[in-house]
Amino acid sequence: MTDDYGTATWRYWQKILNDAGARGSYRDRPPLPVRARVVFERDGEVWLDGTATRLGFDGAIFVESKDRRVHTIGVWLLPDDVWWPGK
């Protein structure tokens, strides 16, 4: 297997163990480049580049990712799992 994670297919999808769960209400935010700590069921902890686009009212952050292991357009993470310049 190569390290090319550009194409999403069901063969590469993995459950995200630190997913904070979907939020019913949130605020759209201006896109912000971030590094997100994601814990995959098979690959374990990895830091992915992504874009934060939504903020839950409880502080959770939605990070869009193009990593093919992520089977949706992104994942909700707790603030401790997201880093951006100036944090």
N, C-alpha and C positions, 0 to 999 in steps of 0.2 A: 504494500500500500504506500502511496506517496503522501507527502504532506500538503497536497493541493486541496484545500478545503473550500474551493469556490463554488462547487456544484452540489446542491442539496438533493439527495436521493434517500429513500427509506433505508438503504443498506447501511448508511453512515449515521443515522439518527441515534442519539443516546438520550436517556432521561437525564435531566438536570436536577441534581440532588439539593441544591441550595436555591431553587426556584421559590420565590416568595408568593407565588399564586397570582392569578389575575385580579385586577382591581375593577370594581364597578364604576367608580368615579375617580377622575384624575384631571389634572390640568396639563394641556399641551404646553411644552416649553420650547424655546428656540433650540435647535440641534446643538449639542455640545459633544465634542470628541472625548471619549473616556476610555479607561482600561477597566475591564470587568473581571472579577474573580468568579469563575464558573466551575462547579464541581460536577463532572460527568460521571455516569455510572460505571463506565469501563476505563476511561482515560484519567479519571481523578481530577485533581485541581489544575486548572490552566488559567492564564490571564489572556483575555481576548481584547483586541481593539474593537470598539463599537461606537455607537452614537446614542446618547441619552436624549429621548424625545418627550417623555412624559414623567410627571411627578404625581405619585399617589398622595392623597390627603394625609396618609399615615407616614409619609416619608419614603416609601418604596420608589424605586427608580426603574423606568422601563428602558432597557438598552437594546437597540437594534443591532443584530449581528449577522454577518454573511457567512459565518462558519457553517460548513455543511453538516456538522453534528447537531446543530440546533434546527429542529423541524418546524419552527414557526419563524416569523420575522424578527422575533426578539424574546426577551425574558425579563420578568419583573425580579429585581434583586433588592436586598436590603442595602441601605446606604454604606454600611461597612464593607460591602463587596464591590463598591464602585469607586474608582479614583479618577480625578481630573486635575489638571494643573491648577495650583492655588488652593487645593483642598488641604 
